Amino acid sequence: MNTTPEALISEAQRILLICHVNPDGDAIGSLLGMGWALRKMGKQCVLACSDPVPPTYHYLPGSETVTSEPQGSFDLVITLDASDLRRVGPVYTSLDLSGVPIINIDHHITNVGFGTVNLVDPQATSTAEVVLALLRRLGVELDQTIATCLLNGIVTDTRGFSTPNTTRRAMEAAITLMDAGAPLAKVTDQVFNRRPLAEVRLWAEALRTVRLEGPIIWAEITPAMRLACGFTDSGDAGLANFLITANEADIAVVFNQQADGKIDVGMRAVPGVDVSAVALEFGGGGHPQAAGFSINGSLPEVRERVIAALKQAWLEQNDSS
Amino acid sequence: MNTTPEALISEAQRILLICHVNPDGDAIGSLLGMGWALRKMGKQCVLACSDPVPPTYHYLPGSETVTSEPQGSFDLVITLDASDLRRVGPVYTSLDLSGVPIINIDHHITNVGFGTVNLVDPQATSTAEVVLALLRRLGVELDQTIATCLLNGIVTDTRGFSTPNTTRRAMEAAITLMDAGAPLAKVTDQVFNRRPLAEVRLWAEALRTVRLEGPIIWAEITPAMRLACGFTDSGDAGLANFLITANEADIAVVFNQQADGKIDVGMRAVPGVDVSAVALEFGGGGHPQAAGFSINGSLPEVRERVIAALKQAWLEQNDSS
């Protein structure tokens, strides 16, 4: 079948838009931006995600309309930022969508091309950029609402235009969205500069445990700390990303003990050092500069094993280079 | 006299370039970028600053050539990022430069126009952008060295394209510099994501003092903390900027006690709240969102007075709005 997104959208009346589970700022921004654009074209839209919209993105117009339980029938599905249909989770499988065409909009090189039409551009730094290109093809005039949602996607995935893959195209897309009224400073502030006081308190507790062992800086988070600070999230609150900024460290590790006793180990490395092999060794995964795994054991025992493995890896990498 | 920068530069053989005291990333980036461009034009250049180049900018090519004691005679002076000739400090007054023409390159609206030629553009987010426009006029071809220095200026003054005054022009200038080979990710990483371990340790100490009083979050830094952490700088290590990211706070204050007993008070406010009047009240100054002053007294006493004044200001501002 040789159809186009223009044709599928033109024929559709009621469209289901879905992004991936555990949505990030590009998933949510692309979902909302595409939704607003389709409504502008006179389409009925339902925006869905298997998980709730994170509070960080509640400022985006329409974020309150995203549902985990879409109702009714649809004549078109559009997926956003999902490399695989399984990545959208139960929200898709809970409906009878057999025979309903899918437009698959994404930028991940790992996208398996599950759509009736696949708009997958691995050169794009964000799915929001792919949506922007589609809106041009559809002749939708940008407005502040659409532009703000899409800029949220670009700012998230380029970490404020600071990732190595930030292209001139991403910058140009941002300019286009700013011209349409998207407030760059506000978007950046919302995406990166807002945190609950409990998180500040957790930093205070966890930073007290910081140690430097050779090239490795590490810190611990315990359930007791989370409790004392009123920190309800199970994540590391961005601590590993902060620790790797220390000039003296090539590797940063956060040992984040969970309520069930498991320890989430998050690792970061400076460019030129690779922590992904150690993550694999412990049954986890990730990228050279950011990897992790989950493991059973006491904090001191896990720490000793992991730091020994990281020291070994660091030595081997510095020998061969 | 109706001369042009092109004419002045064309006639000059040995040029003194100076930026302002306590140089930031735009001052240093513009100084170095302009210097490399003039050398490419066959000019002899001496780059000067009354204060040392901060370690953050040592990665920039040529940063080691910046001197606080320029020698010899010059037939042209170019100032960069200095709104007033006094802002360049003793490095200018120590030389006999009477009668030597000055090209004044800046972007501050407060620039007093002290140059023989004044290239002052308050619409520019950084002096680096003004330099870039001048290099176009001069026909200098950008290369990676020049471009990296200038991008350092733009990234610094826009805080990585996140300040409210980040214009499409700043973004376009960044694209031009990226096209010439400037590594945006590396520049951003160097400017914002590198800190000594001593600073991480100081955060750990200072964050333990964090308190929230109504809309005000505050923390203290003492000489004893600096000593314990091996933190040699007298600044607040970016702590006020971090504290204002707490959702619960409208105002953040860091009470930073110096070795001589004086207390540097740094204040931040969310958009819509203004702390500059309180700074003025205590003999300091600044902007609505970032202001400060220095004061004698004990920490508890100063804290009480300042927090009372801030609470009062906050109440008045929230009444009238």
Interface residues (C-beta under 8 A of the other chain):
Chain A: G160 F161 S162 T163 P164 T166 R168 M171 E172 A174 I175 M178 D179 L184 A185 T188 D189 F192 N193 R194 R195 P196 L197 E199 V200 R201 W203 A204 L207 R208 V210 L212 I217 F242 L243 T245 A246 N247 E248 A249
Chain B: G160 F161 S162 T163 P164 T166 R168 M171 E172 A174 I175 M178 D179 L184 A185 T188 D189 F192 N193 R194 R195 P196 L197 E199 V200 R201 W203 A204 L207 R208 V210 L212 I217 F242 L243 T245 A246 N247 E248 A249
